[in-house]
């Protein structure tokens, strides 16, 4: 069967000058005290681009369907009003929470991509983490731990355009 380029006309193209020639780092998954974690096998300098990953936004009926499944723990909460969550397709869905995360993330909602960057220097064999946003009650219900009064880092942002 021959496939024409016209069949792929719905492709989304992400253009950003800082992604041209970007180096993507070697990561691996291994068991840890939280079940599993994502680690790096090389030194990563603060500010480095770690990964750009596609994501799918869920709201309305789709969101209601996933909230009653075990998949809920792999979603990022994007908005309470209207309720919306994002599923990142890549290592980002496996990052553990930390009050001092090694990574910042940008969710570009209109392009449906997640961008992860190093917040500080990260050393080989160190776990890559992010800050879980959400209400204290929601994080306790979905992830099973209390974040207390932790505030997200200022460089952790959701962008809608």
N, C-alpha and C positions, 0 to 999 in steps of 0.2 A: 504494500500500500504506500503510495506516495503522499507525503505531507507537504503542503505549501506554506510559505511564510505568512500568508494572509490569515491562516488559522491561529496564529500567535499574535494577532494585532492588539490584544488586550494586555500585553506586557506592561508592567510599570517600571519606569527607569528612574533610579535614584542618582541624582547628580550633586556632588559636593566636591569642591576643590581639595579639601583635606583628605579625601578618600583615594585620590589618584596616587597610585604607587604605594598604597598602605601595606604594611607588613602585618599579617595575621599570625598570632602566636599559637604555639603548640599547647593544647590543653588535653587533659584526660580526666576520667571519672574514677573514683575509688571509694570504697566504704569508709565511713567515719562515724562519730558518735551520733550524728543526726540521720543516719541511714546511708547517705552517699553525698559526695561533694565534687565540685569541679576544681581542678588544680592546674597550675602551669608547670611546665618542665623547663622554662627558661626565664631569665630576668626580664621584667617589663618595666620600662621607665614611666614615671608619673606622666599622665596626659596622653599616653599612647592609646591609639584606637585598638580595641581588642577584637570587636566583632560587629558586623552589621547583619541583622537577622530579620527575615520576613515574619509578619505576625498577622493574625486574623482577629478582628474585633467582633465581640458578641454582645448583643443587647436584645431586649424584648423576649420573645418566645424562646429563641436560641439560648439566651442566658439562663432562663428558668430551667431548661433541660439540663444544662451542665451543673447547675448549683446543687443538684441532688446526687451527683456522682463523685467518685474519688478524683476525677480530673480537676475538680475545683481548685485543688491545692497548687496546680501548675499555672494558674492564670494570674495576671497582674490586674489589680483593680485600677481602672482608669477614671471612673466617675461614679458618684453616688446619685446625681440627679442630672440627666437620666442615668439609671444604672447601666454601666458598661464595663466589660473586662476584655483583656487582650491575651491571646495565647501566642507566645513567641515560639517559632519553630527553629530550635537550635539549643545550644548549651544554656542559654538564658533561662529556660524553663526549669533548669535543675539547680540554679544558684540558691544557696542557703542564705538566711538572714544574718546580718551582723549590725550592731549599733554603730560600729566603725567599719563600714563596708570598704572593700578594696576597689570596687567598681562603681562608677556612676552610670546612669542610663538615661537615654532620651528616647521617648516613644513618639515618633512622628506619625500621628494618627491618620492624617490625610494620605500619607504614602504607605501606611501599614508596615512600617519597619521599626526595629529597635536598634539603638546604637549603644554599645557598651565601651567605656573608656576607663583607664586606670586612674584612680583618684590619688594614688601615691605610688612610690616604687614598690614593686611586688617581686619577691624572690622565688627562685625555683623551688618547687614542692610546696608552695603556699596556696591555701585555698582562695578561690575567687568567690566573693560574696557581694550581695546587694542589700539594700534596706527594704524590708517589706512595708509597703504603705497600706493603710486601712485602719479601721477603728480597732481599738484594743480588743473589743469583744469579737469582732470578725476574725482577727488573726488567731485568737485563742480557739475559736470554734473550728476554723479551717485547718490551721497548722499545729494546734495543740500546745502553744506556749504563749506566755504573757510578755508583751513588749514593754509593759509599764508605761512610763511617761517619755519614752524615747522619741525624739524628733528626727525627721528625715534630714539628711545632709542637704545643704542649699544647692548643690550641683546636680541633684536628682530631679529631673523635670519631665513633664508630659507636654508635648507640643502638638497643637492641633493643625498647624500649617507649616 
